[in-house]
Amino acid sequence: MEETTDFPALVDTCEFVYMYHMSGQMLAKTVAAAALSTSVLWPGMAQAAELVMFEQAGCIYCQRWDREVGALYERTDEAKAMPLRRVDIQNQKASGIVLASPVRYTPTFVVVDNGREIGRITGYSNDNAFWGLLDALAAKLRPSSREPNRI
């Protein structure tokens, strides 16, 4: 069945608008699928800040940290803001972090934001010192309360 209209130029225009609209919808679906796959395949990208622990086998201070702090870290507010990721000191180049300087001692805890080092804690002496130092580094991630909110 053939379309008849008093305005034949309008038929071509409507088909173009329909095709343009459909390609826009396909593009939106493709972008949404890509975003979803990125969050599934690379969960580290979804979370900008993290705490990276550089460790090595046989490190007694790493083991001590595991007993005193590591056992409860995942249940803390700090872990929600900075999930823990462990990296063997021998693989620091493969960690994907832009470090201010190479890590030489274990444990070394590096606070990372968007792949860049914000600060670090070298060594572990006790849980009080660790939490105090971590809080000072976490403060660097928080927006300053002195800055006005911009809309």
CORRA-V30594 format. One record per residue. N is the residue number from 1. SS is DSSP state (alpha for helix, beta for strand, coil for the rest). OMEGA is omega in whole degrees, 0 to 359 (* if undefined). Layout:
N&SS&OMEGA  N&SS&OMEGA
This chain:
1&coil&184  2&coil&178  3&coil&176  4&coil&178  5&coil&177  6&coil&182  7&coil&184  8&alpha&179  9&alpha&181  10&alpha&180  11&alpha&180  12&alpha&180  13&alpha&180  14&alpha&178  15&alpha&178  16&alpha&180  17&alpha&180  18&alpha&180  19&alpha&179  20&alpha&180  21&alpha&181  22&alpha&179  23&alpha&176  24&alpha&178  25&alpha&178  26&alpha&179  27&alpha&179  28&alpha&178  29&alpha&180  30&alpha&179  31&alpha&179  32&alpha&179  33&alpha&179  34&alpha&179  35&alpha&179  36&alpha&181  37&alpha&177  38&alpha&181  39&alpha&178  40&alpha&184  41&alpha&181  42&coil&183  43&alpha&179  44&alpha&181  45&alpha&182  46&alpha&180  47&coil&185  48&coil&184  49&beta&176  50&beta&174  51&beta&181  52&beta&178  53&beta&174  54&beta&185  55&beta&174  56&coil&180  57&coil&178  58&coil&180  59&coil&183  60&alpha&179  61&alpha&173  62&alpha&179  63&alpha&178  64&alpha&177  65&alpha&178  66&alpha&181  67&alpha&189  68&alpha&185  69&alpha&186  70&alpha&181  71&alpha&182  72&alpha&185  73&alpha&184  74&coil&181  75&coil&184  76&coil&175  77&alpha&179  78&alpha&180  79&alpha&177  80&alpha&180  81&alpha&183  82&coil&178  83&beta&181  84&beta&172  85&beta&180  86&beta&180  87&beta&174  88&beta&184  89&alpha&179  90&alpha&182  91&alpha&185  92&alpha&179  93&alpha&180  94&alpha&184  95&alpha&180  96&coil&182  97&coil&173  98&beta&182  99&coil&177  100&coil&176  101&coil&181  102&coil&176  103&coil&184  104&coil&186  105&coil&176  106&coil&352  107&coil&169  108&beta&181  109&beta&182  110&beta&174  111&beta&186  112&beta&175  113&beta&182  114&coil&176  115&coil&181  116&beta&179  117&beta&175  118&beta&180  119&beta&182  120&beta&173  121&beta&180  122&beta&179  123&coil&178  124&coil&178  125&coil&177  126&coil&185  127&alpha&179  128&alpha&179  129&alpha&180  130&alpha&183  131&alpha&179  132&alpha&179  133&alpha&179  134&alpha&178  135&alpha&178  136&alpha&178  137&alpha&179  138&alpha&179  139&alpha&178  140&alpha&179  141&alpha&183  142&coil&176  143&coil&181  144&coil&179  145&coil&179  146&coil&181  147&coil&177  148&coil&177  149&coil&179  150&coil&180  151&coil&*
